[in-house]
């Protein structure tokens, strides 16, 4: 099994499919970083800048939407998606 990229580019919106997607697999590290940042109380704008590579001052709506979308997917992945729990896709 290949390791996921450490810092892949993100789409404006995370997937919403009811099962993990190839995008989710590529972004496991992104999801973990988002969850860790939230757990540490990091400012979402800094997280958008560092993790998602979106400048919240230049693109505030896109930064916020992308951050929220990916954080929600990261939480879903830990609760339903299984990849972040180490179970694989089934």
Secondary structure, DSSP 8 states (H G I E B T S, - for coil): -----SS----SS----SS--HHHHHTHHHHHHHHHHHHTT--HHHHHHHTS---TTTSHHHHHHHHHHHHHHHHHIIIII-GGGT-TT-
